[in-house]
Amino acid sequence: MPTGGRRRRWSRRGEREATIVDEGQVRRAVAAAAIGNTVEWFDFGVYSYLAVVISQVFFPPTSPTAQLLSAFAAFAVAFLVRPLGGFFFGPLGDRIGRRTVLATTMVTMALGTVAIGLIPSYATIGIWAPVLLLVARLVQGFSTGGEYGGAATFVAEYSPDRRRGFMASWLELGTLTGYSLGAGLVIALTAALPPQDLQSWGWRIPFLLAGPLGIVGLYLRFRLGESPAYQESSAAEDEQAAATWRSLRTIFGDHWPAMLKCIGLVLVFNVTNYMLTAYMPTYLSAVLGFPHTGALALVLVAMVLVMGLIVVLGRFSDRIGRRPIAALGSAALIVLAFPAFLLIGVGSAPAVLAGLLVMGLVLVCFSSTMPSTLPALFPTEVRYGAVSVGFNIAVALFGGTTPLISEALVAATGMRSVPAFLLVVAGAVGLVAVWATREPAGRALPGSKPTATGRHEARERAEEEREAE
């Protein structure tokens, strides 16, 4: 029996077969995939909340603005190699399997994070400090390039068709959980330690904790087998699976319309994401002059208040579809971006929190739908590679650069609300991408059989797929 859980098939008089997956195995697959996002975003939460400290530890003491821009540049540069990681790990995941590659990215990602916590300061080793920081960030970026696309693919291929939105939304709940854990730890250290101790050694603690988290994630991933869809594909189409080293040409040659949709959807998702999670902590303290600890706490509170809605909307998307929710989020960005920044600009804690909550609620519209929407754009034989490449191209060009571009725009124009313009543009792109995307809710993944967790449900799914064809 395959290791990917109990799989039975139902067919009658030539009707399309359906795959039955074990409910417990689905839950374990979701947990194993989500832990990678938790580790990744634990690092992002730590880096974002420690950006000011990192700028002072690793870069020459020229001016606070120059140091901060350098810290954000190191943050952004890692995103430039993410497509390379996607180009490498994505086709590899289509060739040798999702689980093996996801275990590799988990280990590499954790090692890169731990390495940051071990690098001496600029005062100790001079120019080698920012150089080594950059190397560690490049390692993180390269490994992360194969992480999200693989995790989303893994969960989508394990999930039953009628609950894929709900199951995949846990992936993004893991994202915000990791972010919140990292941010909360930084806040606790900031409150507990004198500034000199935080800058001297305290900032290293969160990065070093990524090691144990990575070990837990590796254990969970090795307990699982391959997804049912991948097993069927690799077992029935060995020749095609062996050819996936050439899948980049196939992806861009045969699937370029889906690739453009993927990039557009990821753009609106990640510009919103990084504006709130990566830039807002620094924006509040460095641009608005908000007390540093208070700024960190407000962003964290906003994230915690909205994160529970991710799985609620994920379940809701299984009923009404992904497109209406994603379209609502895109339209809300266009309408509410500037009002949100104006609220934040008021400077009082209630107004700042209200503005952050607006951004958080918009973000949830994408967090709840994208993990189940993106894998549904591509067939099984290129799914891991296509999602990884498309996702990371968009993140590298538009998501990871959002804090750097936002800070540069504020510095150049002196307008505190100018980052809202990025959100408006992202919302417009998102509307176009959503409009062009076929509704994936309730459908089998392209190239895969209908998937369900019970025999009766499998029969219904098979009949619906046969009628649709």
Salt bridges, closest charged atoms under 4 A:
GLU15 OE2 - ARG12 NH2 3.89
GLU15 OE2 - ARG466 NH2 3.27
GLU17 OE1 - ARG9 NH1 3.88
ASP22 OD1 - ARG6 NH2 2.85
GLU23 OE2 - ARG27 NE 3.44
GLU23 OE1 - ARG163 NH2 2.53
GLU40 OE2 - ARG82 NH1 3.72
ASP43 OD2 - ARG137 NH1 3.47
ASP94 OD1 - ARG98 NH1 2.85
GLU147 OE2 - ARG221 NH2 2.52
GLU157 OE2 - ARG98 NH2 2.68
GLU157 OE2 - ARG383 NH1 2.69
ASP161 OD1 - ARG164 NH2 2.62
ASP161 OD2 - ARG461 NH2 3.01
GLU232 OE2 - ARG7 NH2 3.21
GLU232 OE1 - LYS449 NZ 3.92
ASP318 OD1 - ARG322 NH1 2.86
GLU460 OE1 - ARG162 NH1 2.96
GLU460 OE2 - HIS456 NE2 2.78
GLU463 OE2 - ARG12 NH2 3.63
GLU464 OE2 - ARG162 NH2 2.55
GLU464 OE1 - ARG461 NH1 2.71
GLU465 OE1 - ARG16 NH1 3.11
GLU465 OE2 - ARG461 NH2 3.07
GLU469 OE2 - ARG16 NH1 3.04
